[in-house]
Amino acid sequence: MRSLPLRSIWQIVSEINLAEIQREIEAPFHLLIAADNEPDAEKAAARLSSPTGDFVDPWITVTDSSGTGLLSHSTEITPSSPANQSSTAQPSLPSPDCALLISNHPELSPALHSLQQALAARSIPSLIVVTGPEAKRSDSAITRRGEHVRVAITDWSNQSVARVAAALVQIVPAPLRLPLARRLPPLRPAALNMLIQETSQVNASYSFTTGLGETVPGLNFVLGAGDAIVLTKNQLMMAYKIALVSGKSGSPQKLLGEIVGVLGSGFLFRQLARQMSGLIPVWGIVPKVAVAYAGTWAIGRAVTVWATEGQKITPELMSDHYREAMEQGRQAAKRIVDNARRPRPASNAKKLPARTQAISSRLLRRVGKRISRLPPRKG
């Protein structure tokens, strides 16, 4: 990877569809929160809407388990036809993107269980939250048949809200994960952490792929230049998403320009990547992958503290984040290489010429040996 001049960074910025990213993150969502007692649902909705819990976001529908008080939406979940209705027909309810079901007992009430089944039948993910004294029971957090995820909390303290938020982020459909976090601040830490990890993993995997190609004479210069462009674009897109999810506003160009300005020397990590990856063929692949992961993670964390806490990004801060991420980067490099070394199904292997398979196998064995010889992290 090579460090890019500022004019090249702005050229990359011009190729990113900032308006589309903004539309995606500002997309509407519908979260249904239900409980046997509606005040319990209202409390959960308020605690997830803001850190102070003083209002309920308009994209949240609050109801009791019977369906009373549901808001009117254009699309509803209803029984398929009147002929199929029975005395145990599921309640009519809006079609949410996901749901949070609050119970004061590990075993759901008939009404709440009926609601959970209606959601499951339509593949709408739901999170069961068991609250109160009964949450201390050993079986309170064990999922039952047809359930997605359960969390047991005794109260709605900040720590409990963080646990519920993290579980909710896990089940939300991927396209709505960031829009949900933008509207509901308590969900932001979990959503942003997932975004940073995913982008770091993508950049590490890309770096590994091009690293293998750079062992071929004549390709190292071309692929090395491509690395800087692709990885930088991914990092800038990640940083822009972090800013939007954190509540930053302004025109796309102005906001991303502010991000590039505050990052400053954060991009210097590519100089280290260039030095490490240019040492010896094959030996350079492992540190290159680790640096691609760690550098992306460090930028993500730095932008997060700037966007959420207003903290200034300094070279010292970037160095701290980078050192913290390097061990994660080494582990990511090991996982990627180990996965690549695993035998592929015979149907896939036959598609490659025998000579190509042999070269690839020898190369991966050499990389694996190098990983096993890496010195342990100091400090």
N, C-alpha and C positions, 0 to 999 in steps of 0.2 A: 504494500500500500504506500502511496506517495501523498505527501502533503499537498493540498491544492491551494493555488493563489485565490485571493478574494474574488477576482472576476470569474473564475471557474465555478466558485460556489454560487455566485449569483446566476450563472448560466444554468446550473442544476436546479436552483430555486424556480426559475422560469419554466422548467419542464414539469413541475409538480402542479397538479390540479388542486389548488388550495380551496377553490370554491366548492368543489365536489366533496372534499374532506369536511369542510364546514357544514355542508348540507347533511352529510351522514351523521355527524355528531349532534346536530340540532334536530334530528329526526324525532318524531313523537313516539311515545311508548305508553303502554297501559299496564300498570301493576295493580293487581287485585290483592287486598289484605282483608282477610276474614277471620272471625273468631266467634265462639259461642256467645260471648258478650261483646256487643259492638264497641263499648268503651275500651276494651283490651285491644281491639283492632285500631282504634283511633290513636291510642298511645303508641303503638308500634309504628303507625304511619307518621306520627309527629317526630318520633325519635330518628326515623330514617330520612325525614325530609330536611332536617337541619340539625346542627350540633346543639342548638338551644331547645329544640323540640317545641317551638312556639307556633308552628303552622303545619298544614298538610299540603303537600304539593298537589296541584290540580290534576296531574296525570295519574294520581293514585285513587283507586276506588276503595272506599271503606264500607264494610258491611258485616252483619252478623251471619252466622252459618246458614240461616234459613233463607238468605237472599233478600231480606227486607232492606230497603234503603239503597239498592243498587242504582247507580247512575244510568241514564239512558244513553246507549251507544247505537251506532248504525248496525253493527254486527253483533248478533247475540247467539249464545249457545242455548239451543232449545231441543226438546225431544224431537226425533226425526219425523213423526207424524202423530196426529191425535189417536189413531187406531192403536198405536204402540204404547200409549201412555197408560200408566197404572197408578195405583195408590202410592207407589214408591218412586214415581217419576222424579228425575233430577230437576233441581230448581233452574229457572231461566236466569242466565247471567251474561254480562258483557263478555266478549271474547278478548281476554287479556293476553299479553305477551308472556307473562309469568305470574305466579301467585305466591303469597305468603299466608299460611294458615296457622293461626295461633290457638294452641290448646293448653288447658290447665291440667291435663292428665295425659299420661303416655298413650292410653287408648283413646282414639278420637271418638267424639260423640257421634251418634247416627247421622245427624245433620251435617257435621263437618266431614265425616267419612263420605257421605253422599256427594258433597261438593268436591272432595278430592278425587273421587272416581269420575265425576263429570269432566274434570280437568285432564285427568290421565287418559280418558277415552279419546280426547282430542289432541293428545300429545303436547299439552301445555304444561311446561315444567312448574313444579310447585315445591316450596320449601316448608317443611313442618317445623314449627318452633314450639317446644314444650316449655312453659314458663311456670313460675311459682315454686312452692315447696316440693311438688311432685317431680320437678326437674332433677332433684337429687337422686331419684331412683336409678339403679344401675341400668335398667332397660329403657330409660326415657329417650336416649339418643339413638337407639337401634331402629333402623328403618323397617317398616312393615311392607308386606307385598304390595306392589303397585306404587310405592312412594319413591321419590327421587333422592332427597336428602333430608336429614333431621338435625336439628340443633337443640340442645337443652340449656336453658339459662334460668337462673333463679330470679333475676330482675332485669331492668333495662338500663343498667349502668353503661358507661362509655365502653368498658371492656366487653360487655355482652353485646352491645350494638356493633362493635367491630367484628365479633365472631359471626353474627347474623349477616352483616354486610358482606363479609368474605364468602360465606356460603351462598348468598344470593347472587353475587357476581359469577360464581362458578356455574350456576344453572341458567343464567340469562342467555338467550340466543346471542351469538357472537356479534352480529351487526348492531344489537341494541345495548351492548355492554357499556360502551363509552357514552352514548346518549343518556343512559340511566344514571351513570356516575356524574355527568355534568349537572343534572337536575337535583341529584341527591348527594350532597357533600359527604355524608358519612361513608358512602360507597367508594369514594375517590381513591383512598390509599390502596385498597385491594385491586381496583380496576387498573390503576396506573402501574402498580407493581407487575401485574400480569402483562400489560402492554410492553413494559421495558424488558421483561424476561423473554417474551415472544420475539421482539425485534432483535435482541441480542443473540438469540438462538438462530434466527434466520441469517443474520450477518456472519455468524460463526460457520454455519453450514455452507454458505456461499464462499466464504474464504477458504474452506477446506476443498471445495470443488475446484476452484481456480488454482489452489496450491498444488493439486495433483497435476493440473495442466502445465504449470510453470516448470515442472521437472522435464518437460519436453523442450529440447533446444529450439530457440527461436520464438517460443510462445511467452516466455517470462515477461518480456517488456510489455507486450500487448495486454496480457491478462493483469499485470500489475497496475497499469493505468486504468483498466476497467474496474478494478477493485475499488479504487478511490472514489470513482463516480457512483457506483452502485451503493457502496456502504454509506457514503455521505448522503445520498438521496434518502435512504432508509432512515438514517439518523435524523435528518431534518423533518421528514414526515412524522416520525415519532415525537420529536420535540414540539411540532406544531399541534399535534393531537393532545399532548400533555397540557399545553397552554390553554387550549379550548376547553378541555374537560375541567381544568382548574378554575374556569370562570373568566379567563382573560377575554377581552373584547377588542374590537377595532377591525379595520380592513385586513384581509388576508395578507397583503403585501407588507403593510405596516407592522403587523404582529410578527410575521416571520423575520422581517428585518430587525425587529427588536431582539428576537431570539438569537440571530446570528451575531448581533452586536454584543449581547451579554455573555455569549459563550466565549468569544475572544480566543484566548490561548488554549481553550479546551480542545481545539482541533490539533494541537501539537502532538497529541498521542500518536498520530500517524507517523511522525518522525521515528518514534521508537519502533513502530510496526515495520517500517521500511528497513531499519537496521537489523532487526531480528530476522525478518523473512529473507534477507539477502545474504545470509551467512553461507549455508551449505544446502544444496538440494536435499529434499526429504527432511533433513533435520530442521529446516526452516518452516515446514508446514505446521508443526505442532504449536510453536510459539505464535505463529501468525494467526491461527485459529483462536488461540487463547486471547490474543490482543484484540482481535476483531470483536469478540464477545465482551471483554472487559471495557474496551473503549466505548462501545455502544451503551453498556450498562452505566458507566460513569457519566456519560452525557445525559442519559435519561434521569439519573438521580439528581444531577446538578440542576437540570431544567425544572424538575419537580419542586425542589426546595426554593428555587427562584419564583416559580409560578404560584406556589401555595403559601409560602412564608415570606416572600420578598427578600430572601437572602441573596446577597451579591455573589456572583460566581467568580472566584479567584483561582489563580494557578494552584494555590495550596489546597483549596477545596477539591479541585479536579484531581489532584494527586492523591488525596485521601480516598476519594471514591474509586479511583483507578486501582490503588493498592488493595482496597477492600474487594474489588471485583476480580482480581487476577486469579485467586484460587477458584472462584466459580468458573472463570474462563478455562483454566487447566482441566477442570472436571468436565466441562462441556466438550473440550477437544478430545478428551479420552472417550466420552460417550459416542461422539460422532465417528471416530476412527474405529471403535469397537463394533459399532453398528455396520460400518462399511465392510469390516472383515468377516462378518457372519456369512455363511454360505447362502446363496440365493436359491430359490426353487429351480429345479432342473429346466423347467419350461423357459425361464428367463435366461439361464446360463447358456442355453443353446443358441440364443440370438447373437451372442458375441463370438467372434472368431477365436479359435483355441489360443493363438499367439497373444491376442489381446487379454484373454483371461489369465494367461500365465504371467504376463507383465504386471497386470493389475494386482494379482495375488502376491507377487514378490514385493511390489511397492508397499502394499498395505502391511505386510509382515515387517518390513523395515521400519515403517512409521510406528507400528506397535511396539517394537523393541526400543525405539527412541523414547516413547512415552514412559515406558517402564523404568528408564534410566534418568528421568527428570529429577533433579534434586528437590527435596521437600521445601515448602515455602518457609522463608525465614521471617522471623518477627510475627 
